[in-house]
Amino acid sequence: VSVKQLAKDFHKLWLLWLLLVSLHLADTRRVPAVLGGACLLSAAHGIGQALLLRIPLNAAGDTVWMRARGFVHPVVYGELMGLFCIGAVCFWLRPRPESPRPRLLAAFLAATTTALVLSQTRGAVIGAGVGLAALGLPDRRLKRFSLLIFMAVPAAFAIWELMPSNHNIAAILESLSRPGPNPHLARLTFWRVGWQMFFEHPWLGVGP
């Protein structure tokens, strides 16, 4: 199984290499605009999915919201949106001649944050909050917003509870009482096994 998964890893390395080469060869003045435009289109696409599309839930014909996902898995999409949010804040903290205008940055941040929340990716929201808080620790301007950032994370979870989705906290807690295997409890098993592997073989791992 590990060997079969290697193709995906090589594909990611190939894309990363292409990105680095393209940034090296590109006109650096246009890079923020091109990347920002592509990120904004991806955010808008995901927001449109969550607001307009529905997916079937069961044979009875019940449907739920589609999580914002673009063309990838919702978790990957949420992680990307979290990185976009952090990137926008970095441009705001350290402006350069090619940096977008503050109003454009604010609109970009609003779109990517909305897409992040609509992806309903809990880990990505927490990761983005931690990343923004880490940026704010050494920076006086952002430090003033640290409390707001920490308040935004529980606010995002509160918003999820109002969404007609099977991915909110209430639905997860309700699923714990069902018989049979539960994907949420299975994740705890993965974490436990992963930690054991790390502590027993921290440097070389346990194989492919």
Secondary structure by P-SEA (a helix, b strand, c coil): ccccaaaaaaaaaaaaaaaaaaaaaccccaaaaaaaaaaaaaaaaaaaaaacbbbbccccbbbbbccccccccaaaaaaaaaaaaaaaaaaaaccccccccaaaaaaaaaaaaaaaaaaccaaaaaaaaaaaaaaaccccccccaaaaaaaaaaaaaaaaaaccccccaaaaaaacccccccaaaaaaaaaaaaaaaaaacccccccc
